[in-house]
Amino acid sequence: MMAPAFTIARYTLLEALRNRLLWLLLLMAAGAVAVSGFLNELALTESRQLQAALLGAVLRLAAVFLVATFVVTSMAREASDKGLELLMALPLPRAVYLFGKLAGFGALALLPALLFGALGLFFAPPAQAALWAFSLLCECWIVAAFSVLCMLTLSQVLPALAAAFAFYLLARVIAALQLLGHGAASVQSASQQALNAGIDALALLLPHLDQFTRSDWLVYHSGGAAELATIATQTAIYVTLLAAAALFDLHRKHI
C-alpha cells in the first residue's frame, strides 16, 4: 500500500509546483529581506539583531500562511473536481489516501523550511540556522495536519482557513495568556479562576508553538539540544493525533 500513498504524495507536491508556489515563496523571501533591510537602515543600535528578528518572524508567518492556504484550497479543489470520489472508488483503504496527502503536504513544507533556513545562515551559525529551519518545518507539519482535519470536517474553504489560523494563533499565544492570567492579581474572583482553569485546560490540548522557530536563535544563537528534543516530541505527538482524528472523520464520510 506504500506505492499508492507515494503516488498521491507525488501528485500533491506536483500540484503545488505547477501552481507557482515556489515562485511565491521566493517573492515573499525577497520582500521580507527588503523590509528587514530597510528597517536595518533606520535602527540606531543593534540593527543586525533587529533585522534578524524581524526577518525570522515574517518568514515564519509567511511559511505557515502559504502552507495552510495551499492545503485547504488544494483539498477544496479536489473535492470540487470530484477527485476525492474517484480515489475513494478505487480498491484502496482510506488511510492510504490520507497518508498520501499528509506526506505530500509534508514534502511541500520542506520548500519554505529549506529556503527560509538558508536565509538564516546570513545571521546565525549553521547549527542555529538548521535548528530554526527544522523547527519551521515541524511547525508547518502541525499546521498542515490541522488544516487537513479542518477541511475534512468543515468542507468549506473560509471556515477551514479561519479555524486553521485561529488554532495557530492560540497555539502561539497560549503561554502568554497563562502568564497573564496567573500573574494578574494575587486574589482572583471565581470568574477569573474559572477563566484561568479554562486557559490551562486549553494549554494542555494545544501545542506550544511559542517554543518553535524562535527568532532569538537567529539573534543570540541560544538554541540547543533541549529545544530540538522538545520540538520533535511535540511534533510527533500532535501530527499523530491530528492524523488519527482526520482518519476517523474520513471514515465517517459517505462518499
C-alpha positions in Angstrom: 0.0 0.0 0.0 3.0 2.3 0.1 3.1 2.8 -3.7 -0.4 4.4 -4.0 0.3 6.6 -1.0 3.6 7.7 -2.6 1.8 8.4 -5.9 -0.8 10.6 -4.1 2.0 12.4 -2.3 3.9 12.9 -5.5 1.0 14.5 -7.4 0.1 16.7 -4.4 3.6 18.1 -4.5 3.5 18.5 -8.3 0.2 20.4 -7.9 2.0 22.9 -5.6 4.9 23.3 -8.0 2.6 23.8 -11.0 0.7 26.5 -9.1 3.9 28.5 -8.9 4.1 28.1 -5.2 7.9 28.1 -5.3 7.9 31.4 -7.1 5.6 32.8 -4.5 8.0 31.6 -1.7 10.9 33.3 -3.5 8.9 36.5 -3.9 7.9 36.5 -0.2 11.5 35.8 0.8 12.7 38.8 -1.3 10.1 41.0 0.2 10.9 40.0 3.8 14.6 40.7 3.1 13.9 44.1 1.6 11.6 45.2 4.5 14.1 43.9 7.1 17.0 45.6 5.3 15.0 48.9 5.2 14.4 48.7 9.0 18.1 47.8 9.5 19.0 51.2 8.0 16.6 53.0 10.3 17.7 51.3 13.5 20.2 53.3 15.6 21.6 50.4 17.6 21.6 46.6 17.2 20.5 47.0 13.7 21.6 43.5 12.6 19.8 41.9 15.6 16.7 43.8 14.7 16.9 42.7 11.1 17.4 39.0 12.0 14.4 39.1 14.5 12.1 40.8 12.0 13.1 38.6 9.1 12.6 35.4 11.2 9.1 36.5 12.3 8.0 37.5 8.9 9.3 34.3 7.2 7.7 32.1 9.8 4.3 33.7 9.3 4.7 33.6 5.5 5.5 29.9 5.6 2.6 29.0 7.8 0.2 31.1 5.8 1.2 29.6 2.5 1.2 26.0 3.7 -2.3 26.3 5.4 -3.8 28.2 2.4 -2.5 25.6 -0.1 -3.6 22.6 1.9 -7.2 24.0 2.3 -7.5 25.2 -1.3 -6.0 22.1 -2.8 -8.4 19.8 -0.9 -11.3 22.1 -1.8 -10.4 22.0 -5.5 -10.0 18.2 -5.3 -13.5 17.9 -3.8 -15.0 20.3 -6.4 -13.4 18.3 -9.2 -14.7 15.0 -7.8 -11.2 13.8 -7.4 -11.9 12.5 -3.8 -14.8 10.5 -5.0 -12.7 9.0 -7.8 -10.0 8.0 -5.3 -12.5 6.6 -2.8 -14.0 4.4 -5.6 -10.6 2.6 -6.1 -10.0 -0.5 -4.0 -7.7 1.3 -1.6 -8.1 1.9 2.2 -9.0 5.5 3.1 -5.9 5.6 5.2 -3.8 5.4 2.1 -5.4 8.5 0.7 -5.0 10.4 3.9 -1.4 9.4 4.5 -0.5 10.2 0.9 -2.0 13.7 1.2 -0.2 14.3 4.5 3.1 13.1 3.0 2.6 15.4 0.0 1.9 18.4 2.2 4.8 17.4 4.5 7.1 17.4 1.5 5.7 20.7 0.4 6.7 22.2 3.8 10.3 21.4 3.0 10.4 24.2 0.5 9.9 27.1 2.8 11.9 25.4 5.6 14.9 25.0 3.3 14.6 28.3 1.5 14.0 30.4 4.6 16.5 28.4 6.6 19.2 29.3 4.1 18.4 33.0 4.7 19.1 32.3 8.4 22.6 31.5 7.5 23.3 35.2 7.0 22.6 35.9 10.6 23.4 32.7 12.6 25.9 29.8 12.6 24.8 26.8 10.6 23.7 24.8 13.7 21.4 27.6 14.8 20.0 28.2 11.3 19.4 24.4 10.9 17.6 24.3 14.2 15.4 27.2 13.1 14.7 25.6 9.8 13.8 22.2 11.4 11.5 24.0 13.8 9.8 25.8 11.0 9.4 22.5 9.2 7.8 20.9 12.3 5.5 24.0 12.7 4.3 23.7 9.1 3.7 20.0 9.6 1.4 20.6 12.5 -0.4 23.4 10.8 -0.8 21.3 7.6 -2.2 18.3 9.6 -4.7 20.5 11.4 -5.7 22.2 8.0 -6.4 18.7 6.6 -8.6 17.9 9.6 -10.4 21.2 9.2 -11.1 20.7 5.6 -12.4 17.1 6.1 -14.6 18.3 9.0 -15.9 21.7 7.7 -15.7 21.1 3.9 -15.7 24.8 3.2 -12.6 27.0 2.4 -13.4 30.0 4.6 -14.3 28.2 7.8 -11.4 25.8 7.4 -8.9 28.6 6.9 -10.4 30.6 9.8 -10.1 27.5 12.1 -6.6 26.8 11.0 -5.4 30.4 11.6 -7.3 30.6 14.9 -5.6 27.3 16.0 -2.2 28.7 15.0 -2.7 32.0 16.8 -4.0 30.3 20.0 -1.1 27.9 20.0 1.3 30.8 19.6 -0.1 32.9 22.5 -1.4 30.3 24.9 1.7 30.5 27.1 1.4 34.3 27.3 -2.3 34.0 28.2 -1.4 31.6 31.0 1.2 34.0 32.3 -1.2 37.0 32.2 -4.0 35.1 33.9 -1.9 33.7 36.8 0.1 36.9 37.3 -2.8 39.4 37.0 -3.6 39.5 40.7 -2.8 37.7 43.9 -6.6 37.5 44.8 -8.8 36.5 42.0 -12.6 36.2 41.7 -14.4 33.0 40.9 -14.9 34.0 37.3 -11.2 34.8 36.9 -10.3 31.5 38.4 -12.7 29.7 36.1 -11.2 31.6 33.1 -7.7 30.6 34.2 -8.7 27.0 34.6 -10.1 27.1 31.0 -6.9 28.6 29.7 -4.9 25.9 31.5 -7.1 23.2 30.0 -6.7 24.7 26.6 -2.9 24.8 27.0 -2.9 21.1 27.7 -4.6 20.4 24.4 -2.7 22.8 22.2 0.9 22.5 21.0 3.1 25.3 22.5 4.2 26.8 19.2 5.7 29.8 21.1 8.6 27.3 21.7 9.0 26.8 17.9 11.0 28.8 15.4 12.2 31.4 17.8 13.9 34.5 16.5 16.3 34.6 19.4 18.0 31.5 17.9 19.0 33.7 14.9 19.8 36.8 17.1 21.5 35.4 20.2 22.3 31.8 19.0 20.7 30.3 22.1 19.1 27.1 20.7 20.3 23.7 21.8 19.6 20.0 22.0 16.8 20.5 24.6 14.8 22.7 22.3 15.3 20.3 19.4 14.0 17.3 21.5 11.0 19.3 22.7 10.1 20.4 19.2 10.5 16.9 17.8 8.4 15.3 20.6 5.6 17.8 20.3 5.5 17.4 16.5 5.4 13.6 16.6 2.6 13.7 19.2 0.4 16.3 17.5 0.8 15.2 14.0 -0.1 11.6 15.0 -3.2 12.8 17.0 -4.3 15.1 14.2 -3.8 12.4 11.6 -5.8 9.9 13.7 -8.7 12.5 14.1 -8.6 13.2 10.3 -8.7 9.4 9.6 -11.7 9.0 11.9 -13.5 11.8 10.2 -12.7 10.5 6.8 -14.1 7.1 7.7 -17.4 8.8 8.8 -17.9 10.3 5.4 -20.3 8.7 3.0 -18.7 9.2 -0.4 
